[in-house]
Amino acid sequence: MSATTTERRTTDTATTDSFGEPWRPQSMIEDNPVGLPEEAAEKLIPKLDEIQCTLWTLYHQYHKHHWLVEGPQFRDLHLFLEENYEEVHKYTDRIAERITALGGIPTSAPANQAELSHVEHEPEGTYRIRKSLEHDLAAERTLAILVRETIDTALELKDHGTKRHLERLLTATEDRAHHIEHYLGEDTLDTGILSEG
């Protein structure tokens, strides 16, 4: 079995002194079982890796907001955010599995994922829920743009399997963004319930 070493933007933060040498370094791309040309796999794996790292950032941010949301719309938002992080996690796994199907190794160390992510996680601390949702919406927009660009690349490379995975991810991403936009409409997230009198 031949393997190609490609340039990856990740850095290995684990020292070989404590863990030893990996059996297969992340920079190595193996022959894939799906019959995709080596050149196509080499171009798509880094792009898919950036998507799965961006998804991880979004997953953690949704989870944070799920834990910290409060106010009169707590229950609805608590459940909405839970649905979002569960869905994001599902697609994170699917994209990572696609990377392995193409012969690559997904980035898994959190520090390296943060480096490759196209979304910066909001700082620690609690933000007002409207601001948190605005952060989530901005992240979803960034993800949608990244996914569309990668769909175009997959289509150019005739990788219809990856294209199909990414189209499903794009639809889910756009749906989440659309639903967040509705939460950010004219509502009571900032003002709370006004008392009469």
DRENTOR-986268 format. One line per 8 residues: number of its first residue (from 1); for each residue x, y, z of C-alpha. Coordinates in Angstrom, 1 decimal. Each point is the difference from the previous one (the first is absolute). Layout:
% DRENTOR-986268
NUM	X,Y,Z  ... $
***
This chain:
% DRENTOR-986268
1	0.0,0.0,0.0  1.5,3.3,-1.0  -0.6,3.2,1.9  0.6,3.6,-0.8  1.3,2.6,2.5  -1.7,3.4,-0.4  0.5,3.3,1.7  -2.5,0.5,2.8 $
9	-0.6,3.2,1.9  -0.3,-1.8,3.3  2.7,-0.1,2.6  0.6,-3.0,2.2  -0.1,1.2,3.6  0.4,-3.5,1.5  3.7,-0.8,0.7  1.4,-3.2,-1.3 $
17	1.8,-0.3,3.3  -3.2,-0.7,1.9  -2.0,-1.9,-2.7  2.6,-1.4,-2.3  -0.1,0.2,-3.8  -3.4,-0.4,-1.6  -0.5,-3.1,-2.1  -1.2,2.2,-2.8 $
25	0.7,3.8,0.0  -2.9,2.3,-0.7  1.8,1.4,-3.1  -0.2,-3.4,-1.7  -2.9,-0.6,-2.4  -0.6,-3.7,-0.8  -1.5,-1.4,-3.1  -3.8,0.3,0.4 $
33	-2.4,-2.9,-0.5  -2.6,2.1,-1.9  2.1,0.4,-3.2  0.5,3.8,0.2  3.2,1.1,-1.7  2.9,0.8,2.3  0.1,3.6,-1.2  -3.7,0.5,0.9 $
41	0.4,-1.5,3.4  3.1,2.2,0.7  -2.0,3.2,-0.9  -3.2,-1.0,1.9  1.3,-1.4,3.3  1.4,3.3,1.3  -3.2,1.8,-1.0  -2.2,-2.6,1.7 $
49	2.3,0.2,3.1  -0.5,3.7,0.2  -3.8,-0.6,-0.1  0.0,-2.6,2.7  2.2,2.3,2.2  -2.4,2.8,-0.6  -2.9,-2.3,1.0  1.8,-0.9,3.3 $
57	0.3,3.7,0.9  -3.7,0.5,-0.8  -0.9,-3.1,2.0  1.8,1.3,3.1  -1.5,3.4,-0.3  -3.6,-1.3,-0.3  0.6,-2.2,3.0  1.3,2.9,2.0 $
65	-3.1,2.1,-0.9  -2.3,-3.0,0.8  1.6,-0.1,3.5  -0.2,3.7,0.7  -3.3,1.2,-1.6  -2.5,1.6,2.4  -3.0,2.2,-0.1  -3.7,-0.2,-0.9 $
73	0.8,-2.0,-3.2  2.4,-2.4,1.9  -1.7,-3.3,-0.8  -0.6,0.6,-3.7  3.6,1.3,-0.5  1.5,-2.7,2.2  -1.6,-2.7,-2.1  0.7,1.8,-3.3 $
81	3.7,0.3,0.8  0.1,-3.7,1.1  -1.5,-1.0,-3.4  2.7,2.2,-1.7  3.0,-1.5,1.7  -1.3,-3.5,-0.5  -0.5,0.6,-3.7  3.4,1.7,-0.3 $
89	1.7,-2.9,1.7  -1.7,-2.4,-2.4  1.4,1.8,-3.0  3.4,0.4,1.6  0.2,-3.8,0.2  -1.2,-0.5,-3.5  2.6,2.4,-1.4  2.8,-1.6,2.1 $
97	-1.1,-3.4,-1.3  0.2,1.3,-3.6  3.5,1.2,0.6  1.0,-3.6,1.1  -1.8,-1.4,-3.0  2.2,2.2,-2.3  3.1,-1.3,1.8  0.6,2.8,2.4 $
105	0.1,0.5,3.8  -2.3,2.7,1.5  1.5,2.5,2.4  -1.1,-1.0,3.5  2.0,2.0,2.5  -2.1,3.0,1.2  2.8,2.5,-0.3  0.7,-1.1,-3.6 $
113	-3.7,0.1,-0.8  -0.2,3.5,1.2  2.9,1.0,-2.2  -1.7,-1.4,-3.1  -3.5,1.2,0.8  -1.4,2.8,-2.1  -2.0,1.1,3.1  1.5,1.4,3.1 $
121	-1.7,-1.2,3.2  -1.5,2.9,2.0  2.0,0.8,3.1  -0.7,-1.6,3.4  -2.8,1.5,2.1  -3.7,0.4,-0.5  -1.4,2.3,-2.7  -3.5,1.2,-0.2 $
129	-2.0,-2.5,-2.0  -0.6,2.4,-2.9  3.8,0.5,-0.4  0.6,-3.8,0.3  -2.5,-0.7,-2.7  1.6,2.7,-2.2  3.4,-1.8,0.5  -1.6,-3.3,-1.0 $
137	-1.6,1.6,-3.1  3.3,1.5,-1.1  1.7,-3.4,0.5  -2.7,-1.8,-2.1  0.4,2.6,-2.8  3.8,-0.6,0.0  -0.6,-3.8,-0.1  -2.5,0.3,-2.8 $
145	2.4,1.9,-2.2  2.8,-2.5,0.7  -2.2,-2.9,-0.8  -1.2,1.5,-3.3  3.6,0.7,-1.1  0.9,-3.7,0.8  -3.1,-1.3,-1.8  1.3,1.9,-3.1 $
153	3.4,-1.6,0.4  -1.5,-3.5,0.4  -2.0,0.5,-3.1  3.0,1.1,-2.0  1.9,-3.1,1.2  -3.0,-2.2,-0.8  -0.3,-1.2,3.6  -3.8,-0.4,0.1 $
161	0.0,-1.8,3.3  1.7,2.8,1.8  -2.2,2.5,-1.8  -3.1,-1.8,1.2  1.2,0.0,3.6  0.8,3.7,-0.2  -3.4,0.8,-1.5  -1.8,-1.6,2.9 $
169	2.2,1.9,2.4  -0.6,3.3,-1.9  -3.8,-0.5,0.2  0.2,-0.7,3.8  2.3,3.0,0.5  -2.4,2.4,-1.9  -3.0,-1.3,1.9  1.7,0.7,3.4 $
177	1.0,3.5,-1.2  -3.6,0.6,-1.1  -1.4,-1.1,3.3  2.5,2.2,2.0  -1.0,2.9,-2.2  -3.6,-0.5,1.2  1.0,0.0,3.6  1.8,3.3,-0.6 $
185	-3.1,1.6,-1.5  -2.3,2.4,1.9  -0.4,-1.8,3.3  0.7,0.3,3.7  3.6,-1.4,0.2  1.3,3.4,1.2  -2.9,1.6,1.7  -1.6,-2.9,1.9 $
193	-3.6,0.1,1.0  -1.2,3.5,0.7  -2.2,0.5,3.0  -3.2,2.1,-0.3  -0.7,3.0,2.2 $
***
